[in-house]
């Protein structure tokens, strides 16, 4: 019979930034990509924002894999159904390290955005670490069912963005997501629907700044 054991070790992991953090910066974005992205590609969706006023930080999921079995393009994933609860602390510790390394001034407008799989990552980080931000953006993703409204009382503004033809968040799924999100966020959440599929729209990103 085999025995499964665990060890603890230290790893290095990269992340990407866009623009410079200066005295002219007004908004700092902390953006968590979706399944199959790398941070250096995902961050390009924010390249139309005013570069003087917006500084973007894109963490990079630790687990890498080849896409579409072609062994050519590489993507990344935050978590899977395999030992999810065991692996959540690893992800949170990594996000803590990125946040600490960037040393974001408290007087700037902090926007935390999760896209697709990144929604669950952003939500868990904010809840478990009581991260304070001015706006939380839940973009085309599902909210984990392990929280209560008390976990998000420190977040004043939440936006839920979804395409009307999203192939993953279908109308039935969306109805359940709205019902649950309403219990967590109450009147602080705004639902934004756009004409499109499971995709990031730059014009919507630009409207958030």
C-alpha positions as CSV (number, residue, x, y, z in Angstrom):
1,X,0.0,0.0,0.0
2,X,1.2,3.5,-0.9
3,X,1.4,6.3,1.7
4,X,0.9,9.9,0.7
5,X,3.1,12.4,2.7
6,X,3.7,16.1,2.7
7,X,6.8,18.3,2.9
8,X,7.2,22.1,3.3
9,X,9.6,24.0,1.1
10,X,10.3,27.4,-0.4
11,X,9.7,28.3,-4.1
12,X,10.2,31.3,-6.3
13,X,7.5,32.6,-8.5
14,X,7.2,35.5,-10.9
15,X,4.6,38.2,-11.4
16,X,4.1,41.1,-13.9
17,X,3.6,44.8,-13.6
18,X,2.6,47.5,-16.1
19,X,3.6,51.2,-15.9
20,X,5.4,52.8,-13.0
21,X,4.3,53.6,-9.5
22,X,4.9,57.3,-9.1
23,X,3.5,60.4,-7.4
24,X,1.1,60.8,-10.3
25,X,-0.4,57.3,-9.8
26,X,-4.1,57.4,-8.8
27,X,-5.1,53.7,-9.2
28,X,-3.4,50.5,-8.4
29,X,-4.8,47.4,-9.9
30,X,-4.2,43.9,-8.4
31,X,-5.5,41.5,-11.1
32,X,-5.8,37.7,-11.0
33,X,-5.8,36.0,-14.3
34,X,-8.0,33.1,-15.4
35,X,-7.3,29.5,-16.3
36,X,-4.7,29.1,-19.0
37,X,-3.2,32.6,-18.9
38,X,0.2,33.8,-18.0
39,X,0.4,37.1,-16.1
40,X,2.6,38.8,-18.8
41,X,-0.2,38.2,-21.4
42,X,-3.2,38.9,-19.1
43,X,-1.8,42.2,-18.0
44,X,-1.9,43.5,-21.6
45,X,-5.7,43.8,-21.3
46,X,-4.9,46.8,-19.1
47,X,-2.5,48.6,-21.5
48,X,-5.1,51.2,-22.7
49,X,-5.5,52.7,-19.2
50,X,-3.7,56.0,-18.6
51,X,-0.1,54.9,-17.9
52,X,0.6,57.8,-15.6
53,X,-2.5,57.3,-13.4
54,X,-2.7,53.5,-13.4
55,X,-0.2,50.9,-12.1
56,X,-1.1,47.3,-12.6
57,X,0.1,44.2,-10.7
58,X,-0.6,40.8,-12.2
59,X,0.3,37.8,-9.9
60,X,1.2,34.6,-11.7
61,X,-0.4,31.2,-10.8
62,X,2.2,28.8,-9.6
63,X,1.1,25.7,-11.5
64,X,2.1,25.7,-15.2
65,X,0.9,23.4,-17.9
66,X,0.9,23.0,-21.7
67,X,-2.3,24.2,-23.5
68,X,-4.3,22.0,-25.8
69,X,-1.9,19.1,-25.7
70,X,0.3,20.8,-28.3
71,X,3.3,21.2,-26.1
72,X,3.8,24.7,-27.5
73,X,1.9,27.3,-25.5
74,X,2.0,27.4,-21.7
75,X,-0.7,28.4,-19.4
76,X,-1.2,28.4,-15.6
77,X,-3.8,27.5,-13.1
78,X,-4.4,28.7,-9.5
79,X,-6.3,25.7,-8.0
80,X,-7.9,22.5,-9.1
81,X,-10.4,20.1,-7.4
82,X,-7.4,18.1,-6.1
83,X,-6.8,19.0,-2.5
84,X,-8.2,22.6,-3.0
85,X,-8.4,23.4,0.7
86,X,-4.8,22.2,1.3
87,X,-3.5,24.3,-1.6
88,X,-5.4,27.6,-0.8
89,X,-2.8,28.6,1.8
90,X,0.0,28.3,-0.8
91,X,-1.8,30.7,-3.1
92,X,-2.6,33.1,-0.3
93,X,1.0,33.2,0.9
94,X,2.2,33.9,-2.6
95,X,-0.3,36.8,-3.0
96,X,0.8,38.1,0.4
97,X,4.4,38.2,-0.8
98,X,3.5,40.1,-4.0
99,X,1.4,42.6,-2.1
100,X,4.2,43.1,0.5
101,X,6.9,43.5,-2.2
102,X,4.9,46.2,-4.0
103,X,4.4,48.2,-0.8
104,X,1.3,50.0,-2.2
105,X,0.7,53.4,-0.6
106,X,-2.5,53.5,1.5
107,X,-3.8,56.8,-0.1
108,X,-4.2,55.3,-3.6
109,X,-7.3,53.8,-5.1
110,X,-6.9,50.0,-4.9
111,X,-8.9,47.9,-7.4
112,X,-8.8,44.1,-7.1
113,X,-10.0,42.2,-10.1
114,X,-10.4,38.5,-10.7
115,X,-11.2,37.1,-14.1
116,X,-12.8,33.6,-14.5
117,X,-10.8,31.3,-12.2
118,X,-9.1,34.4,-10.8
119,X,-12.4,35.4,-9.2
120,X,-12.2,32.7,-6.6
121,X,-8.6,33.5,-5.9
122,X,-9.3,37.2,-5.4
123,X,-12.3,36.5,-3.2
124,X,-10.4,34.1,-0.9
125,X,-7.5,36.5,-0.5
126,X,-9.7,39.4,0.4
127,X,-11.7,37.4,2.8
128,X,-9.0,35.4,4.5
129,X,-6.6,38.3,4.8
130,X,-9.1,41.1,5.3
131,X,-7.6,43.0,2.4
132,X,-9.1,46.5,2.0
133,X,-9.7,47.8,-1.5
134,X,-11.9,50.5,-2.9
135,X,-13.4,48.3,-5.7
136,X,-13.7,44.5,-6.1
137,X,-14.3,43.4,-9.7
138,X,-15.7,39.9,-10.2
139,X,-15.3,39.3,-13.9
140,X,-16.9,36.2,-15.5
141,X,-16.2,33.9,-12.5
142,X,-17.9,32.1,-9.7
143,X,-17.8,33.0,-6.0
144,X,-16.7,30.2,-3.7
145,X,-19.5,29.0,-1.4
146,X,-17.5,29.1,1.8
147,X,-18.1,32.6,3.0
148,X,-20.7,34.8,4.7
149,X,-21.5,38.5,4.4
150,X,-19.3,39.3,7.5
151,X,-16.3,38.4,5.4
152,X,-16.8,41.3,3.0
153,X,-18.1,44.1,5.1
154,X,-14.8,46.0,4.6
155,X,-15.4,46.2,0.8
156,X,-17.5,49.2,-0.2
157,X,-17.9,48.7,-3.9
158,X,-18.3,45.4,-5.9
159,X,-18.9,45.0,-9.6
160,X,-19.9,41.7,-11.2
161,X,-19.2,41.7,-15.0
162,X,-20.5,39.0,-17.3
163,X,-21.0,38.5,-21.1
164,X,-24.5,37.7,-22.2
165,X,-23.2,34.8,-24.2
166,X,-20.7,33.4,-21.7
167,X,-20.3,29.7,-22.3
168,X,-19.3,28.9,-18.7
169,X,-21.5,31.2,-16.7
170,X,-24.8,30.2,-18.4
171,X,-28.1,31.9,-17.5
172,X,-28.9,29.2,-14.9
173,X,-25.5,29.5,-13.3
174,X,-25.7,33.3,-13.4
175,X,-29.0,33.2,-11.5
176,X,-27.4,31.2,-8.7
177,X,-24.4,33.4,-8.7
178,X,-26.5,36.6,-8.3
179,X,-28.6,35.1,-5.6
180,X,-25.5,34.1,-3.6
181,X,-23.7,37.4,-4.3
182,X,-26.7,39.4,-3.1
183,X,-26.5,37.6,0.2
184,X,-22.7,38.4,0.5
185,X,-22.6,42.0,-0.8
186,X,-26.2,43.3,-0.6
187,X,-26.7,46.7,-2.3
188,X,-23.0,47.3,-2.7
189,X,-22.8,45.0,-5.8
190,X,-23.5,46.3,-9.3
191,X,-24.2,43.8,-12.2
192,X,-22.8,44.7,-15.6
193,X,-23.7,42.7,-18.6
194,X,-22.0,43.1,-22.0
195,X,-22.5,41.7,-25.5
196,X,-19.9,38.9,-25.7
197,X,-18.7,35.6,-24.5
198,X,-16.1,34.5,-21.8
199,X,-13.7,37.3,-22.7
200,X,-12.0,40.4,-21.3
201,X,-13.3,43.6,-22.8
202,X,-10.8,46.5,-22.7
203,X,-13.5,49.1,-22.9
204,X,-15.1,47.7,-19.8
205,X,-11.7,47.8,-18.0
206,X,-11.2,51.4,-19.1
207,X,-14.6,52.4,-17.6
208,X,-13.6,51.1,-14.2
209,X,-10.7,53.5,-13.7
